[in-house]
Amino acid sequence: MYNNYRNPPGTHMPPQNSQPVQFDNPLYGASSGLIRSGIGVYGEKFLGSSSEFMQSNINRYFSNPQYYFHVNDQYVRNKLKVILFPFFHRGHWTRISEPVGGRLSYKPPIYDINAPDLYIPFMAFGSFIILSGFTLGFMGKFTPEAINLQFTRALIGWGFQLTVLKGLLYSMGGGEVPLLDLVAYGGYLFAGLSLAVVARLVWAYSYYVMMPWMSLCMGVFLVRTMKRVLFTEMRSSERHSSRQHYFLLFMAIVQFPLFFWLGSIGV
């Protein structure tokens, strides 16, 4: 009776689902599949390119930290000779390269004396802080505040050296040098400082001879190292320009006040 009341005789009720069902359309499934596959390919391509871009930039500016600790006793001895006595280094200053995964890479420090490492800078930094403590003790000025001040000054000096090297390479167009390379080059100054402090502990007046000598040796080492980076490892169209020589000379001269400032322990 309800149906008869709602639909009088002679009338036809339209179907309730007047719109066509999309799932019954074969073109609907094909189009949705194409859309999903297109979005998937585009997303995969976008994410892949983004991850590759990030990986390339990380490798360019930071490299692998384990690379800088791949050293042995022989490398440490030979590297210290190059840093402390660069005038007597008769070998070449270029790094040994090798193809790895279709890219040009450099051999680790254990196989290349010219490769930068972080083992010597960190050990030399710790030795310098310990020797500074001994010096303060002999002078009767050892306090926790004094050793903390010396530690802070050493970090500031390391950061200043890093800034000088980074500014030199950036002004010459060599901004692609890995940051840890520059950290290693800047930290080598503590090897010469530690030797100068030892000489001061043995004989106080030797300080005035060892400190200028170590400053000169560090300046020569950095100049030859940075020239190698500028002329061989860096893509620059201004090679061998006079501006580079002025910047290198400035970097060498900066070593003298930096060494004397860091070496003025207890002042």
C-alpha positions as CSV (number, residue, x, y, z in Angstrom):
1,M,0.0,0.0,0.0
2,Y,2.9,2.3,0.7
3,N,4.2,1.8,-2.8
4,N,0.8,2.4,-4.3
5,Y,0.4,5.5,-2.2
6,R,3.8,6.9,-3.3
7,N,3.5,5.9,-6.9
8,P,0.1,6.1,-8.3
9,P,-0.8,3.6,-11.1
10,G,0.4,4.6,-14.4
11,T,3.5,6.4,-13.2
12,H,7.0,5.1,-13.4
13,M,9.5,5.7,-10.6
14,P,12.9,6.8,-11.9
15,P,15.8,4.7,-10.8
16,Q,17.3,5.9,-7.5
17,N,20.9,5.9,-8.8
18,S,20.4,8.2,-11.8
19,Q,24.2,9.0,-12.1
20,P,26.3,6.3,-13.8
21,V,28.6,4.4,-11.5
22,Q,32.2,5.4,-12.1
23,F,33.6,2.1,-11.3
24,D,31.6,0.5,-14.1
25,N,33.4,2.8,-16.6
26,P,36.5,1.1,-17.9
27,L,38.2,4.4,-18.7
28,Y,38.0,5.5,-15.1
29,G,40.3,2.7,-13.8
30,A,42.7,3.3,-16.6
31,S,42.8,7.1,-16.0
32,S,43.2,6.7,-12.2
33,G,46.0,4.2,-12.7
34,L,47.8,6.5,-15.1
35,I,47.4,9.4,-12.6
36,R,48.8,7.3,-9.7
37,S,51.7,6.0,-11.8
38,G,52.5,9.5,-13.0
39,I,52.5,10.9,-9.5
40,G,54.6,8.0,-8.3
41,V,57.2,8.5,-11.0
42,Y,57.3,12.2,-10.5
43,G,57.6,11.9,-6.7
44,E,60.3,9.2,-7.0
45,K,62.2,11.4,-9.5
46,F,61.8,14.5,-7.2
47,L,62.9,12.7,-4.1
48,G,65.7,10.9,-5.8
49,S,67.1,14.2,-7.2
50,S,66.7,15.9,-3.9
51,S,68.5,13.1,-2.0
52,E,71.3,13.1,-4.6
53,F,71.6,16.8,-4.4
54,M,71.9,16.7,-0.6
55,Q,74.3,13.8,-0.7
56,S,76.6,15.6,-3.2
57,N,76.6,18.8,-1.2
58,I,77.3,16.9,2.1
59,N,80.2,15.1,0.4
60,R,81.4,18.3,-1.2
61,Y,81.5,20.4,2.0
62,F,82.0,17.9,4.8
63,S,83.3,14.7,3.4
64,N,83.5,11.5,5.5
65,P,84.9,12.1,9.0
66,Q,86.4,8.6,9.1
67,Y,88.6,9.5,6.2
68,Y,90.5,12.0,8.3
69,F,91.4,9.5,11.0
70,H,92.7,6.8,8.7
71,V,96.4,7.2,9.8
72,N,99.2,5.2,11.2
73,D,102.5,5.9,13.1
74,Q,104.5,6.3,9.9
75,Y,102.1,8.9,8.5
76,V,102.1,10.9,11.7
77,R,105.9,11.0,11.9
78,N,106.3,12.1,8.2
79,K,103.4,14.6,8.5
80,L,104.9,16.3,11.5
81,K,108.2,16.6,9.6
82,V,106.4,18.3,6.7
83,I,104.5,20.7,9.1
84,L,107.4,21.6,11.4
85,F,110.2,21.6,8.7
86,P,108.5,22.3,5.3
87,F,111.8,23.6,3.9
88,F,113.2,20.1,3.9
89,H,110.2,18.4,2.2
90,R,111.7,17.3,-1.1
91,G,108.6,15.5,-2.4
92,H,105.6,16.9,-4.3
93,W,102.8,18.8,-2.6
94,T,99.9,17.4,-4.7
95,R,97.5,14.8,-3.4
96,I,97.2,11.3,-4.9
97,S,93.8,10.8,-6.7
98,E,92.0,7.7,-7.7
99,P,88.6,7.0,-9.4
100,V,86.0,5.7,-7.1
101,G,82.4,5.0,-8.3
102,G,82.9,7.1,-11.4
103,R,84.2,10.1,-9.5
104,L,87.7,11.4,-8.8
105,S,88.6,10.9,-5.1
106,Y,91.7,11.2,-3.0
107,K,93.5,8.5,-1.1
108,P,93.3,8.6,2.7
109,P,96.2,10.0,4.8
110,I,97.7,6.5,5.4
111,Y,98.5,6.3,1.7
112,D,99.2,10.0,1.0
113,I,101.4,12.3,3.1
114,N,99.8,15.4,1.6
115,A,96.3,14.4,2.6
116,P,94.7,16.4,5.5
117,D,93.9,14.6,8.7
118,L,92.2,15.4,12.0
119,Y,94.3,13.1,14.2
120,I,97.3,15.4,14.4
121,P,95.3,18.6,15.0
122,F,93.2,17.1,17.8
123,M,96.2,15.5,19.5
124,A,98.3,18.7,19.1
125,F,95.4,20.8,20.5
126,G,95.1,18.6,23.6
127,S,98.9,18.6,24.0
128,F,99.0,22.4,23.8
129,I,96.3,22.7,26.5
130,I,98.2,20.3,28.8
131,L,101.6,22.0,28.2
132,S,99.9,25.3,28.9
133,G,98.8,23.9,32.2
134,F,102.3,22.9,33.1
135,T,103.6,26.4,32.1
136,L,101.0,28.1,34.3
137,G,102.0,25.8,37.1
138,F,105.7,26.7,36.8
139,M,104.7,30.3,36.8
140,G,102.6,29.9,39.9
141,K,99.5,31.0,38.0
142,F,97.6,27.8,37.6
143,T,93.9,28.1,38.3
144,P,90.8,26.5,36.7
145,E,89.9,29.9,35.3
146,A,93.3,30.3,33.7
147,I,93.3,27.0,32.0
148,N,89.7,27.6,30.8
149,L,90.8,30.9,29.4
150,Q,93.7,29.3,27.5
151,F,91.3,26.6,26.2
152,T,88.9,29.3,24.9
153,R,91.8,31.3,23.3
154,A,93.0,28.2,21.5
155,L,89.5,27.6,20.1
156,I,89.2,31.2,19.0
157,G,92.6,30.9,17.4
158,W,91.6,27.8,15.5
159,G,88.4,29.4,14.4
160,F,90.3,32.5,13.2
161,Q,92.7,30.4,11.2
162,L,89.8,28.5,9.7
163,T,88.2,31.9,8.8
164,V,91.4,33.1,7.1
165,L,91.7,30.0,5.0
166,K,88.1,29.9,4.1
167,G,88.1,33.6,3.1
168,L,91.2,33.1,1.0
169,L,89.7,30.2,-1.0
170,Y,86.3,31.9,-1.3
171,S,87.8,35.1,-2.7
172,M,89.7,33.0,-5.2
173,G,86.6,31.0,-6.2
174,G,87.5,27.8,-4.2
175,G,84.4,27.6,-2.0
176,E,83.9,23.9,-2.9
177,V,86.8,22.7,-0.7
178,P,85.5,20.4,2.1
179,L,85.1,22.1,5.4
180,L,86.9,19.4,7.3
181,D,90.0,19.9,5.0
182,L,90.2,23.5,6.2
183,V,89.7,22.4,9.8
184,A,92.6,20.1,9.5
185,Y,94.9,22.6,7.9
186,G,94.0,25.3,10.5
187,G,94.6,22.9,13.4
188,Y,98.1,22.0,12.3
189,L,99.3,25.3,14.0
190,F,99.0,23.6,17.4
191,A,101.9,21.2,16.5
192,G,104.3,24.1,16.2
193,L,102.8,25.8,19.3
194,S,103.3,22.7,21.3
195,L,106.9,22.4,20.3
196,A,107.5,26.1,21.1
197,V,106.0,25.6,24.6
198,V,108.2,22.6,25.3
199,A,111.2,24.6,24.3
200,R,110.0,27.4,26.7
201,L,109.7,24.9,29.5
202,V,113.3,23.7,28.9
203,W,114.8,27.1,28.5
204,A,112.8,30.3,28.8
205,Y,114.8,32.3,26.3
206,S,114.3,29.7,23.5
207,Y,110.7,31.0,23.3
208,Y,112.0,34.1,21.4
209,V,113.7,31.8,18.8
210,M,111.2,28.9,18.5
211,M,108.1,31.0,18.2
212,P,109.2,33.1,15.2
213,W,110.6,29.9,13.6
214,M,107.4,27.9,14.1
215,S,105.4,30.9,12.7
216,L,107.5,31.0,9.6
217,C,107.3,27.2,9.1
218,M,103.6,27.2,9.5
219,G,103.3,30.1,7.0
220,V,105.4,28.3,4.5
221,F,103.4,25.1,5.0
222,L,100.1,26.8,4.5
223,V,101.3,28.8,1.5
224,R,102.4,25.7,-0.3
225,T,99.3,23.8,0.7
226,M,96.9,26.5,-0.4
227,K,98.8,27.0,-3.7
228,R,98.2,23.3,-4.4
229,V,94.5,23.7,-3.6
230,L,94.2,26.9,-5.7
231,F,96.1,25.6,-8.7
232,T,95.3,21.9,-8.9
233,E,92.1,21.1,-6.8
234,M,90.2,24.3,-7.5
235,R,88.4,25.2,-10.6
236,S,89.3,28.8,-11.1
237,S,89.8,31.0,-14.2
238,E,92.2,33.4,-12.3
239,R,95.1,31.1,-11.7
240,H,98.5,32.5,-11.1
241,S,97.1,36.0,-10.7
242,S,98.9,38.6,-8.6
243,R,95.9,38.8,-6.3
244,Q,96.5,35.3,-5.2
245,H,100.1,36.0,-4.2
246,Y,99.0,38.9,-2.1
247,F,96.4,36.8,-0.3
248,L,98.9,34.0,0.3
249,L,101.4,36.5,1.6
250,F,98.8,37.9,4.0
251,M,98.0,34.4,5.2
252,A,101.7,33.8,6.0
253,I,102.1,37.1,7.8
254,V,99.0,36.5,9.9
255,Q,100.7,33.4,11.4
256,F,103.2,35.6,13.4
257,P,100.7,37.6,15.5
258,L,98.5,34.5,15.9
259,F,101.3,32.3,17.2
260,F,102.5,35.0,19.6
261,W,99.0,35.6,20.9
262,L,98.3,32.0,21.5
263,G,101.8,31.4,23.0
264,S,101.5,34.2,25.5
265,I,100.5,31.9,28.3
266,G,99.8,33.5,31.7
267,V,99.8,37.0,30.3
